[in-house]
């Protein structure tokens, strides 16, 4: 009889051990750019065990380009990638049921050297502007639209846009080879740390064009039928993402851990990256963000045309993950 409690305890321990893998039996594979800023959040999730806490195992697959991530998603090599709602809406309108969960509203900004004579969009006329992302980049389209509305000229015609890879354009800006640069948010933050001035951000432009608040530039993208088969795991992923963001929002120590990963060479750069990342953490009700995103989509569809959005002039239903929309 004395052995019974020990046997019961051992059996309970075995049951507990056997049940632990079940808490994280679902694997979610996320394909990301090798040096992309999304890695900061995913690393935080893994370091704190937030994936297992929320019932899944996170696997991160580094890839070489945005196109490589999209191919990996389309071929089933990964379950999720990070992209924007323009791409998701276009895919849905063409019959591929991808969907979107907001990740960040941090967006590109128009930056100029500290001593520049450019102080607003009117000052862009006749200037050489470096633009990351190409002629159909949504930040560039928003900047063009706002400049036309405010000042009556299109910088695509009245200025000299130069398109190229983000790091190359940042270097050109530092070397004084261009008058202004519209680059992705983290390159803009690095220039900010070096004394460059911020003229306007893409979200500021979106709000001047009618949005009531910041909208997410990028988000986690996945196949909706795939998510329907493992809804709880995907909910867990969203919860882990939110918890990681709160850690990065509230703890400077977390950023010290990430210092090497960010590539920050000095405190000013790390602080600029940290603060702009925090600024982009989604905080609005999803219904409001969706409404503003749909409005901005319609504006971009008009300006970018079929090359940007395909045949759909309005954002496709289901672009934002319906499970999230209907109440997480």
C-alpha positions in Angstrom: 0.0 0.0 0.0 2.9 2.3 0.7 4.0 2.0 -3.0 0.6 3.2 -4.3 1.2 7.0 -3.8 4.6 6.7 -5.5 3.1 4.7 -8.4 0.3 7.3 -8.7 2.8 10.1 -8.7 5.0 8.4 -11.3 2.0 7.8 -13.5 0.8 11.4 -13.1 4.3 12.5 -14.1 4.3 10.3 -17.2 0.9 11.6 -18.2 2.2 15.2 -17.8 5.3 14.5 -19.8 3.3 12.8 -22.5 0.9 15.7 -22.7 3.6 18.4 -23.1 4.3 17.9 -26.8 0.6 18.1 -27.5 0.6 21.7 -26.4 3.0 22.5 -29.2 2.3 19.8 -31.7 1.3 22.2 -34.5 4.3 23.5 -36.4 4.0 26.9 -38.1 6.7 27.6 -40.7 7.3 31.3 -41.4 9.4 32.3 -44.4 11.1 35.7 -44.0 13.9 37.8 -45.5 17.1 36.7 -43.9 17.9 40.1 -42.5 14.3 41.5 -42.4 13.0 43.3 -39.4 10.3 40.7 -38.8 13.1 38.5 -37.5 13.3 40.7 -34.4 9.7 39.7 -33.4 10.1 36.1 -34.4 13.4 35.8 -32.4 11.6 37.3 -29.4 8.9 34.7 -29.7 11.3 31.9 -29.8 13.6 33.2 -27.1 10.8 33.6 -24.6 9.1 30.3 -25.6 5.9 32.2 -26.6 5.2 29.7 -29.3 4.9 26.7 -26.9 3.1 28.9 -24.4 0.4 29.5 -27.1 0.2 25.9 -28.4 2.5 25.7 -31.5 6.1 25.4 -32.5 7.6 28.2 -34.6 10.0 27.4 -37.4 11.7 30.3 -39.2 13.0 29.8 -42.8 15.3 32.6 -44.0 14.9 33.4 -47.7 16.7 35.7 -50.1 14.0 38.0 -51.5 10.4 39.0 -51.3 9.7 37.0 -54.4 11.4 33.9 -52.8 9.0 34.2 -49.8 6.0 34.3 -52.1 7.1 31.3 -54.1 7.7 29.4 -50.9 4.2 30.1 -49.7 2.7 29.2 -53.0 4.6 25.9 -53.2 3.8 25.0 -49.6 7.4 25.2 -48.4 6.3 27.6 -45.7 2.9 28.3 -44.0 3.3 32.0 -43.6 5.2 34.9 -45.1 5.1 38.7 -44.5 3.7 40.8 -47.3 1.2 43.6 -47.8 -2.6 43.8 -48.3 -2.3 44.9 -51.9 -0.7 41.6 -52.8 -3.2 39.6 -50.7 -6.2 41.4 -52.2 -4.9 40.8 -55.7 -4.3 37.1 -55.0 -7.8 36.8 -53.7 -9.4 38.5 -56.7 -7.5 36.0 -58.9 -8.8 33.0 -56.9 -6.0 32.3 -54.5 -7.4 32.6 -50.9 -4.6 34.2 -49.0 -5.4 36.4 -46.0 -3.7 38.9 -43.9 -3.0 39.7 -40.2 -1.5 43.1 -39.5 2.1 43.2 -38.3 3.3 46.8 -38.5 2.3 50.2 -39.6 5.9 51.4 -39.8 6.3 52.6 -43.3 8.7 54.5 -45.5 9.4 58.2 -45.1 10.8 61.0 -47.2 14.1 62.0 -45.8 16.5 64.9 -46.6 19.9 65.9 -45.3 19.9 68.2 -42.3 21.0 71.2 -44.4 18.6 70.6 -47.3 16.5 73.5 -48.7 13.6 71.0 -49.0 11.1 71.6 -46.1 7.9 70.3 -47.6 6.5 68.4 -50.6 6.5 71.6 -52.7 10.3 71.6 -52.5 10.5 68.4 -54.5 9.9 70.1 -57.8 13.0 69.6 -60.0 14.8 67.6 -57.4 16.4 64.1 -57.7 14.5 61.7 -55.4 15.7 58.2 -54.7 12.7 55.8 -54.4 12.9 52.3 -53.0 10.4 49.7 -54.2 9.9 50.8 -57.8 7.4 53.0 -59.6 4.4 51.1 -58.1 5.6 51.2 -54.5 2.6 52.3 -52.4 4.6 54.9 -50.4 5.7 56.5 -53.7 2.1 56.5 -55.0 0.8 58.1 -51.8 3.5 60.7 -52.0 2.7 61.5 -55.6 -1.0 61.7 -54.9 -0.6 64.0 -51.9 1.9 66.3 -53.8 -0.6 66.6 -56.7 -3.4 67.4 -54.3 -1.4 70.0 -52.2 0.9 71.6 -54.8 -0.5 70.7 -58.2 2.4 68.7 -59.7 3.4 65.1 -59.9 6.9 64.4 -58.7 7.0 61.4 -61.1 7.1 64.1 -63.9 8.2 67.3 -62.4 11.0 65.7 -60.3 13.7 63.2 -61.2 12.9 59.8 -59.4 15.7 57.3 -59.2 14.6 53.7 -58.4 16.9 51.1 -56.8 17.7 48.7 -54.0 17.1 50.2 -50.5 20.7 49.9 -49.2 22.1 51.5 -52.4 19.7 54.4 -52.2 20.4 55.0 -48.6 24.1 55.2 -49.5 23.4 57.6 -52.3 21.5 59.8 -49.9 24.4 59.8 -47.4 26.9 60.6 -50.2 24.7 63.5 -51.4 24.0 62.0 -54.8 20.3 62.6 -54.5 18.3 65.5 -53.0 15.8 63.3 -51.1 15.2 59.6 -50.5 11.9 57.7 -49.9 13.0 54.4 -48.4 11.7 51.6 -46.2 11.2 52.5 -42.6 14.3 51.0 -41.1 16.6 52.6 -43.7 14.8 55.9 -42.9 15.4 55.4 -39.2 19.1 54.8 -39.8 19.3 58.0 -41.8 17.4 59.8 -39.0 20.1 58.7 -36.5 22.7 60.3 -38.8 20.9 63.6 -38.8 18.6 63.4 -41.8 15.3 65.2 -41.5 12.0 63.5 -42.0 9.6 65.4 -44.3 6.7 63.1 -44.3 5.9 59.4 -43.7 3.7 57.3 -46.0 1.1 56.9 -43.2 1.0 60.7 -42.8 0.3 60.9 -46.5 -2.4 58.2 -46.2 -4.1 60.2 -43.4 -4.1 63.3 -45.5 -5.7 61.4 -48.3 -8.6 60.3 -46.0 -7.4 57.6 -43.6 -8.4 58.3 -40.0 -5.3 56.7 -38.5 -2.2 54.6 -39.3 -2.8 51.5 -41.3 -0.5 48.4 -41.3 1.9 48.4 -44.2 2.7 44.7 -43.9 1.3 41.6 -42.2 1.5 37.9 -41.8 0.0 36.2 -44.9 -1.2 32.7 -45.1 -3.7 30.4 -46.9 -7.2 30.8 -45.4 -8.2 27.1 -46.0 -4.9 26.0 -44.3 -5.7 28.2 -41.3 -9.2 26.8 -41.1 -7.6 23.4 -40.5 -5.6 24.6 -37.5 -7.4 27.7 -36.3 -6.3 27.4 -32.7 -2.6 27.2 -33.7 -3.0 30.3 -35.9 -4.8 32.1 -33.1 -1.9 31.1 -30.9 0.5 32.5 -33.4 -1.3 35.9 -33.4 -1.4 35.9 -29.6 2.4 35.1 -29.4 3.0 37.9 -31.9 1.1 40.4 -29.8 2.9 39.3 -26.6 6.3 39.7 -28.3 5.3 43.2 -29.5 4.4 44.1 -26.0 7.8 42.9 -24.8 9.5 45.0 -27.5 7.3 48.0 -26.7 7.9 48.0 -23.0 11.5 46.7 -22.5 14.7 48.5 -23.6 16.6 45.4 -22.4 14.9 43.4 -25.2 16.5 45.7 -27.7 19.9 45.2 -26.2 19.5 41.5 -26.9 18.6 42.3 -30.5 21.3 44.9 -31.0 23.6 42.7 -33.1 20.6 41.4 -35.2 19.5 45.0 -36.0 23.0 45.8 -37.3 23.0 49.1 -35.2 26.5 50.3 -35.0 25.8 52.9 -32.3 23.2 53.8 -29.6 21.5 56.5 -31.8 20.8 54.0 -34.5 19.4 51.4 -32.1 17.2 54.0 -30.4 15.9 55.2 -33.8 15.1 51.6 -34.9 13.5 50.8 -31.6 11.3 53.9 -31.5 10.1 53.6 -35.1 9.4 49.9 -34.6 7.3 50.7 -31.5 5.6 53.5 -33.4 4.4 50.9 -35.9 2.9 48.4 -33.5 -0.8 48.1 -34.4 -3.1 49.6 -31.8 -6.3 50.6 -33.5 -9.5 48.6 -33.6 -9.3 46.3 -36.6 -12.6 47.4 -38.0 -11.3 51.0 -38.3 -8.0 49.9 -39.8 -9.8 47.8 -42.4 -12.1 50.7 -43.4 -9.1 53.0 -43.9 -7.2 50.3 -45.7 -10.0 49.8 -48.1 -10.2 53.6 -48.8 -6.4 53.8 -49.4 -6.6 50.7 -51.6 -9.2 52.5 -53.8 -7.0 55.5 -54.1 -3.9 53.4 -55.0 -5.9 51.4 -57.5 -6.8 54.6 -59.3 -3.3 55.9 -59.3 -1.4 52.6 -59.9 -4.0 51.0 -62.2 -4.1 47.4 -63.3 -0.4 46.9 -63.0 -0.7 47.4 -59.3 -4.0 45.8 -58.3 -5.0 43.7 -61.3 -8.7 44.0 -62.4 -10.1 44.6 -58.9 -10.7 48.3 -58.1 -11.8 47.6 -54.5 -10.1 45.5 -51.8 -11.2 41.9 -52.0 -13.4 40.6 -49.1 -11.5 38.4 -46.8 -8.2 40.2 -47.3 -8.0 40.6 -43.5 -8.3 37.2 -41.8 -12.0 36.8 -41.2 -11.5 34.9 -37.9 -9.7 38.0 -36.5 -12.2 40.4 -38.0 -15.1 38.5 -36.4 -13.6 38.6 -33.0 -10.4 37.0 -31.9 
